[in-house]
Every structure is written in structure tokens, then in C-alpha cells.
Amino acid sequence: MSSDIEIHVAAGVATLLLNRPAKRNAITFEMWQELGDVLTELADQSSVRILVVRGAGEHFCAGADISGLSGGIGGDYGKVNWRAEEALANFPGPTIAYIQGNCVGGGVSIATACDIRMCDMTAQFGITPAKLGIVYPSNALTRIVQLVGPSNTKHLMFTAELIDAMAASRIGLVDEVHDSAAMGTRLDELIAQLLERSELTQVATKQMIAQIMAHGSVLESTQTAWEEQVNTSGELAQGLEAFATRRAPIFPWRRSISASTLKP
């Protein structure tokens, strides 16, 4: 693994760090390749429940390194970029984008491939292909439209203007906005809360929502498979017992990388 991408794993949480602070963590072709590889590997580690994506230094990600775009956005570049973002979007457990400073272009596509986006008041967001005369990848464009709607997407794409954290919150591009001093504490609180909850519920919900967004409804086979998991896993019994005795539940279900229920 190069020094431009760092992975830290502890207590069920993986942190993926974009580590080019001198370039505001702009992503090179090689970084896109590495992102696809490491995200695929992390998804296969059933001990990793939560993934946090963040940038080194003062910025999340200033987008794709434009020095790598001279050959166009199709071909190998497009395939590598697509694979990386889909690997992030399809990570089975909850994913959190921890955003400070610039989140522009490819940085927005990374953030919107995550499940939860939190930022501080220094954050600035922009989708800027109109400054370069390129077309945004359709997978990233689809996710942005699903988040903020067609009108807001058109405004961001047509103008390429930067918006601040509060504007991003108003249109639904981010879920939480905090003062810089409170961001770290809030991230720790959110992670602790996610780890206390049922992993089965989280993984099933993520898969089912993905199917709703793609097909308009949950596939009957998926619904049936997850109902079977609930009935055989002991999750419900544990939840009911914990509720009755007013204690924190200790949920037994853990995802298996070979479980057919986890396939998209």
C-alpha cells in the first residue's frame, strides 16, 4: 500500500485516510486503483463493522488530480474510478465520510458513496466538471441526484460553484454539521452508537435500501432471506430480553463473507 492511502483498523472500525495533504488529498489514478483494492479487501473482513473515510490535514479531498485527466475520463481511468466508488458504496456495513475543508469533484463522489456524511463549518462542497469540460461518471451522478434531487444537482453541476456547510445541509448533501472542536467527539459518539446496535439490522437495511434505490422495491428473495436470518440468529430474542431487563443487548449475529444474503 502506498503512503497516499492509509488504513487503520481497531475494535471493528476501519479508518481510510486519503494522505496527500500538500495536494489537498487530490486523488491520482494510482490512488483510485488502490482505493478499489483496499475497499474490496476490507469488505471481505467480517471483523470490520464500520468504515470511516477522511482526509489528512485540513481538507477531505479536492477531487481527482487533474494531471491524470489529460487522456480523458473513459477507458482505464473510467473503469478504475468506477470500481473504487462502487466498492465504497457496496461496503456491507455503515460508512461515514468525515469532512473538513475542501470536498470537491471526486471528493463529493467519494462522500456521497458513503452512508453518512458529517462535516464541520470549514467544509466547502463543489461539483466542478463544467470547469474542465468533462462529464461526471453516471454512478456518481445517480447518487447525487438521489440525495439532493435533480434541481439542486443541476445547479451544482451547471455552475460549478462552491457551497458552504450550511447550504450543503439545507439541500441534504450532508447529514450533520458541527463546530470543528466538536467533530472528533461526535464521530466517537456515532461510532459507539453504531457498534451497540444490531449488525444484522444495519447490513440488511443497507442492502434493502440499495435495492429500493435501484429497482423501486426490495426483492422478495432478499426479504425472505433476511427474515430467515432474524428467525435463526437469536438477534430478536437478545433484543427483547435486553429491553425487558433494561440492559444493553449483546447481539450475536456477525456477517460472513460467504453468506448469500449479503450479495447485492
N, C-alpha and C positions, 0 to 999 in steps of 0.2 A: 504494500500500500504506500502511495506517495505521501509526502508531508502536506500536500494540498487538501487531502481528505483525512480526517482523524475520526476513529471510532472508539468510544469508551463505553464499556458495559459494566454495570454494577447493580446488584439487587433487582434484577428483572427489567432494568431500564437501559436502553442503548441511547447514547448521545452521538449524533453525527455532526461533526464540526467542519464547515467549509473554512479552509485555513489559508486564504490569500489576503490577509488584511491590508497589505500595501496596495492591492488592486480592488479593494472593497469587495473581496471574495467573488470577483467575476469568474465565471466557470469556463474553463478551457475544454476542448474536445476530449482531452485525456481525462479530465475530471468527470465529464459526462459518462465516459466509459467506466470509470472506477465506481461512480455512484450506482450504475446499474448492477455491477458485480457485487458490491458490498451490501446493497439493499436486498438482493436475492439471497445472499448468504445469511443475513440477519433474519429474513422471513423464515428460513429453514431452522432457526434456533428456537425451539419451543420454549426455552427458558426466558427468552426476551419477550416481555409483555407489552412494553411501551417504547416508542421511538420519539426522541426529541431531535429536531433539526434546528441548528443555529449557526451563526457566523462568528468568526473570530474578530476581535476588535470592536469597532463602533458600528459596524454595518452587518446586515443579514446577507444580502447578495445583490450586487449591482447588475446582474444579468449575465448573459453569455459574453465571453471575451470576444470582442468584435474582430480581433486579429485572426480568429479562426473561421470567420464567415465569408472570406473573400471567394471561396469556391462555391458559395450558395448554401442553401439550407436543406437541400434534398440529399439523396444518396446516402453515403455512410454517416454523414453528420446527422441527418434527419433520423435515421434508424437508431443511432446511439442515443440521441436526445430523447426520442420516444420511449425507448426501452427503460432509460433511467427514471423518467417521470411515471411511467406505468408501474415500475417496481415499487416506487414510493406510494402511489395511490392504492396499490393492491397489497401493501403490507397488512397482515391479518389483524394486528392489534391496533389500539389507538395511537395516532401520530400527532405530534404537537409542533407547530412552527413557532419558534421563539424569535420575534422580530424586533430589531433595533436598527435605526438608521435607514439606509437605502434598501429598498426591496423593489427592484425594477426589472422589467422584462422577464428573463428566465428566472429571476428571483421570485416574481409573482407566480410563475407556473409551478415552482417548487412549493411555495407556500400554499397554493390552492390544491395541490396534490395531497396535502396533509388534512387531517380531520378537524383539528382545532388550531386556530391562529390567534396568538396573543402578541401584543406589541406594546411598546412604551411611546411616550409622547415625542420622541425623536424620530419616529418612523415616518418615512415618505414612500409612497407607492406610485408606480407608473408602469404602463404597458406601452412600449415605445417602438414597435415595428415600423410605424409611419415615419419615424425619423430616419430609417435605414432603407425603406422601400422593400420590405420583405413581408411575408405573410406568416402570421402566428400559427404554430402547429395546431391542428384541429382538435387533438385531445386536450391540450391546454385551454384552447378557446371554449370548448364544450364545458369544462369545469368552471370557467369564469362566468359564463352565461348562466349556468345552474346556480351559482352563488349570488350574483348581483343583478341578474336579469339582462335582457337584450339591450334595453335603452342605456343603462349605465355602462355596459360593455362597449357599446358603440361610442359613447362619449369618451371613455378612456382610450379606446383604440384609435379613433379618428384624430383626437387632439394630441395624444401622447403626453398630456400634461401630468405633473406630479400632484398628488393629493396628500394631505396630512393624515395623521392617525384618526382624528375625529371624523373626518369626511369618509375615510375608509370604513369606520364603524357604522356610520349612518347608512351606507349602501350595502352593508353586510359582507364586506371583503375581509374584515377581521371580527373575531368574536369577543375579545376582551382588550381594553386599553388601560394601562396602568402608568403611574409615575415610574421613572427609571429606578428609583430606590426600592420600589415595592415589587419589581418584576421577578427577582430571584426567589423571594419568599412565596409569591403567588404560584410560581412554577412548582416549587416544592410541595405546596399545599395541593395543587391539582394532581400531581403525580401520586401523592399519598392517597388521595381520594380514589383515583382510578385503580390503584393496586388493591384497595379494600373491597372493590366491587367484583361481581361475578365476571370472570373472564369469558365464560360461555356466553353470557348475555352480550358482552361487548363484541366478541368475534362474530356471533350470529347476527347481531344488529347491523354491523358494518357490512357484512356480505349481503344481507337482505336489502339494505338501503341502496347498495350498488346496483342490485338487480332492478329495484324500483326506478332508479335514475336511467338505467339502460333500456328497460323493457316496459316500464309503466306499472309493473306489479312484481311481487315475489313469485318465483317459480314454485309450483305445487310440490315438486320433488324436494326443493330446498326447505320449504315449510315442514314437510313430513320428516325430513332427516333431522332437523333441529328439534322437533317435538320428541323424537326418539332419544336424542341426546339428553334432553331435560328429564325424560322419564327414567333413564337408566343411569344417570351420572351422580345422583344424590344431591344435586345443587338445590333443588326446591326444598327437600327435607331439611337441609342445612339452613337455608334461609328462613324457613318457618320456625325452626327450633330456636334460632338466634333471635328472631323477632319476639317469640314468646318469652324468652328468658332475658331479654334486653341486654344481649351481649353482641359483640361484633362477630359476624359469621366467618367461618373458615371454609371457603368454598373449595370443593375437591377437584373440580374439572380443570384439566390442563389440555391445551390444544396439542395435537400430534401432527407432525409434518406430513404424515401419510393418511390422515383422516380424509375420507372422500367428501365429508360435509364441508370442508374448508375450500374446496375448489370453486372458483368464481363461475 
